[in-house]
Amino acid sequence: MTINPAAPAICARAVRKSFGEHIVLDGVDLTVAEGTIFSLLGPNGAGKTTMVRILSTLIAADAGDIRVGGHDVAADPGAVRALIGVTGQFSAVDNLLTGEENLRLMADLHHLGREAGRRRIAELLERFDLTGAARKLLPAYSGGMRRRLDLAMTLVGNPAVIFLDEPTTGLDPRSRRTMWQIIRELASDGVTIFLTTQYLEEADELADRVAVLDHGRIVAEGTPAELKRRIPGGHIQLQFAEPDALQAAAGMIPNASPDDDQLVLQIPGDGSVASLRRVLDELDDAHIDVEHLSVHSPDLDDVFFAVTGHAATEATAPQEQEALQR
């Protein structure tokens, strides 16, 4: 099933959701273009998983207009489910079955037929580098293999939109990067990816657009580059071998912040070649030697802290835990 080309893959307007008296989503607006990777960021308890569960028809919103592939999530959930695949925070695999049997179960649920199912299973096992482990029971799988199998199960029905809710949580760096490559390949094939993550590097690496959700509201949205350009904080950091050199440099350069213990001078700047050359030329003319230099530009960590005022790893709120359990 394909998405209506006249509509965005996902469009949500004024979405609200409460658990008891606690408002989890408070008028959320989102638009996701077809064939792109959209990342929803936010601290634990911000409402990310609740939003995914609403978009994927698992729970109902209290209010709002929500469409996936042009279909109204509330009025026509069956059409939405035919379009989508969901990979949650925890692997939805059966430990009593082999990897191949898990995929066969999904093929049967999608009514692929014996031969079509066999071909699709073989294709996915090869694509996710699981052919050698196909007939092993799940307890023999590593965490990375389980996550790859989980995503392979999501792809059995060729979904046009995939919701990935923190898909790399708990994976080692190599497995995480393998998953990143798979996600990029899916998007290049035209699949729309809705990704939630607490790894800001992950969003920076993958996402075409990013939205930050905090206390039930979208507090920032744009491409990673756009968001980073909005945040001040770029600087040049110079390391000196001698305290005298540090103090001399600090006296020459306006707004510089010296660290006497570390012999480091931090100079506000945009990180451009011109500003860097200007600083170094001034120091060279004064015969001040710099032992080490580094340039820091704002990243998504800076964006996150600037718009939320707290870390992305705060404890999950009880209301979001309730959403996870429903």
N, C-alpha and C positions, 0 to 999 in steps of 0.2 A: 504494500500500500504506500502511495506517495503523498506528499504534502501538497496542498493547494498552492500553486506557485504565486498566486496573488496575495497571499497572506504570509506574515512572518511565521517561523516555525513555532515560536511561543510568544504569546501576548497576554499579559496579565495587568489588570487595572484595578486599583483600589482594593487589593486583597486584604481581608481582615480574618484573624483567627484568634480565639481566646480559649484558654483552658481554665475553667472556673472564672475567677475574677481577674486572672492574669492575662493581659493582652500579649500574645506572642508575635503576631503580624498586625501592623497598624497602618493600613493603607499603602501596601507595596505595589509599585508599578515596575514591570519588567518587559522588555522586548528583546527577543533573540532572533537574529536573522538565520535563515536556512543555511546549513553547511558551515556554520561557524562554531567556535568553542567559546562558551560563555561561562565565566567563573563567578560564583557567588561566595564571597568571603564574609567572615564574621567570627567573633569569639564563640566558644561553646555556649549554647543557650540563647543565641541571637535569633534563632528561628529558621536556620538554613534547612535542616532536615524536615521541619514542618512544611516549608515551601515546596520541597521536592515531593513530599507525600501528597500534597494538594495537587500539584501539577500532574502527578502520575495517577491520580484518581483514587489513591489509597485512603484518604480522608477528605471530608468536604470542608470548604471554606465557609466562614460565617457570612461573608459578603464579598462581592467583587465579580468582575467579568474576566473569565480565564479561558483562553483558547489555545489548543495545541494542534498544529497542523490545520488550523482553520475550524476545528471542531470544539464546541462548547464542552468543557470538562464536566459541568454539572448536568447538562441536558443530554449529552451523547457520549457517556464515558466509554461505551463499547468501541466506538470509532477511534477514540484516543488510545485505548489500550492496544488496538490493532496496529498503531503507528509506532509505539514506544517500546523501549527496553529499560530496565532498571537494575543497576548494580548498587546495593546498599553498603553501609559501613561494615557489615559483617557478611562473610561469604555465605551465600545461600546454596550450599552444596550438601549432598547427602553422604555422610561418612560411611554408610553401609554399602555404598556402590563404588564402582570404579569410575575413573574419569569418563571413559567411553559410555558407561551406563548412565551417568548423569546427563550427558549430552543426548543420549537416545531418549531419555525421559522427556527432555524439552522438545525434541523433534516430534515425539508422539503427541505432546500437548498442542503443538502447532499443526498437527494433522499433515505432516509432510509426506507421508507414505513411505513404504519400506525402502525403495531404491533412492528416492530423493533425500530421505533422511540419512541414509548411509553415506551418500556423497557429501552432504552438508557436514556431517560429523567428521569425516576424513579431512575435509577442507579446513575445518576449524582446528582440529588437532594439529595439523601441520602449521597453520598460521600462527598458533600460539605456542609452538615448540613443545607439544605435549604428546606427540605420537609414541615416543618411547615409554611414556608412563600411562598410556591409555588404559591398560588393563590392570593397573595397580589400584588398590583401595585407597581412599582419600587420606587415611592416617599416614600413608607413606609420602604424601605431598608436602613440600615446603610451603611457607606462607606465600611466597611469590607465585608458586605453581597453583595454589588454591585461588588466588586472586585472578590469575590468567584464566583458569577454568571457569570461574564465576562470570567473567566478562564474555568468555566464549559462549556460555549458556545464554547470556543476554542476546547474543548475536544470532542465535539459531534461526529466529524468525525474520532476519534482515530488517531490523527497526530503522525508521527514518530519523528518530530522535532517541537519544540515550541519556538517561539521568545517571550520573556517577556521583554518589554521595560519599565523599572522602575515600576514594578507591585505593589510595596508596598508604593509608594509615597502617603503621606497624611494619612496613616493608623496609628492607635494607636498601642502601643507595643504588645498588646495581638493579635490583628488582623494580625499584621506583622508576628508574630511567627506562627500563624495558617497557613498563606500562605507559610512560610518556610517549614513547615511539609508537606504540599501538594506537594510542588516542590520536596522535597526529595523523596516522595513516587513515583512521576512520574518518576524520574530518576532511582529508584530501579526497576521499571517496564520496563526499557529499553528505555524510551523516552529521546531524546537528548534535553537539555535545553540550549538556548542561552539567557543569562540574562544581561541586562544593569541595572546599579544601581548607585546611588550616596551614598548609605549607605555602607561604607567600611566594617562595621561589617557584613552586609548581604553577601557580597562576601566572606568574611573570613569563615562564617558559612556554606555556601552552595557550593562554587565553587571547582571543581577539578582542574581547571586551570583559571588563571586570566591574562588579558592583559590590559594595561593602554594606552589609546589613548589620545594624546595631540597634538594640532595644526595639526591634520590630519595624524599623524604618530603613530605607536606603539612604545612606549618608554620603555616598560618593559613587559615581559611575563614569566610565569612560574606558578608552584603551589603556593598557599599562603605561604607555609612554605619556599619554595625556595626564593621567593621574600623577605621575612622578614629576611632571613639569610644574604642577600646581604647588608643590611642596618645597619650601626653602630648606636649606640645610647642606647644600653642596659646599665642600671645603677642600683646601689643599693642606696636607699635613707634612711638615718638615721635621726630620730627626737630625739632631746635632750631636757631635762628639764631645763638645765642651760647653760648660755653662756660660762662658763669656760669649761664645758665638751665638747661643740662644738669645741672650739678653741684647746683644747688638742687633740681631735680626728683628726682635720684638720692638725695639725702639725705632726701627726704620719703617715698619709696615703698619699702617693704620688698621685698627680693629682686630689685630692679631691677638690670639690667646695663648700665652706660654704655659707649659706644664714644666715647672722647674725640676720635679722629681724624675720625670721621664725624658727630659731634655727634648721636648716636642713642642712645636709651634703650629697652631691651627689657624688657618687664614681663610675667612669666608670667601667664596668664589663660586663661579658657575662651572668650573672644571674645563673651561675652554682652553685651547692651545694658546690663544693670545694672552689670557690672564696669567697662565702658567709661565709663559716666556717673559712677561713683564716682571714677575716676582723674581725669577731666576736671574734676569739681567741686572736687577737692582742689587741682589746679593753678590753677584759676580763683580760688579763695579766696586762694591765695598770690600772685596776680598774676604767674604764670609763663606766658609765651606759648609755644604750640606751633605750629611752622611747618607741620608735616605729620604726618599720622597714618595708620597702616595696621594692619589686623588679619590675623593669620595663624592659620588653623585647620589641624590635621593633614590631610594628603592621602594618597593611596595611595603617593606617593614616601616619605613618612614611615613608612607601614606597612611598605613593602618593606624599607627599610633597618633598621627595628626588628626584623623577624623573620628577615632573612637576614644582616644585617651587611655586605652588599656591594651593588654596583651591579647593575642589570639588564642591563648590556651587557658583562659579562666575556666573554673569548674562549671560543668554543665548545670544549668538551672533545672529545678525540679519539674517545671512545666515542659521543658524540652525533653527531659527523660520520659515524661508521660507520653509525649508524642512518639518517641522511639518505640515505646512498648505497645502502642495501639495497632 
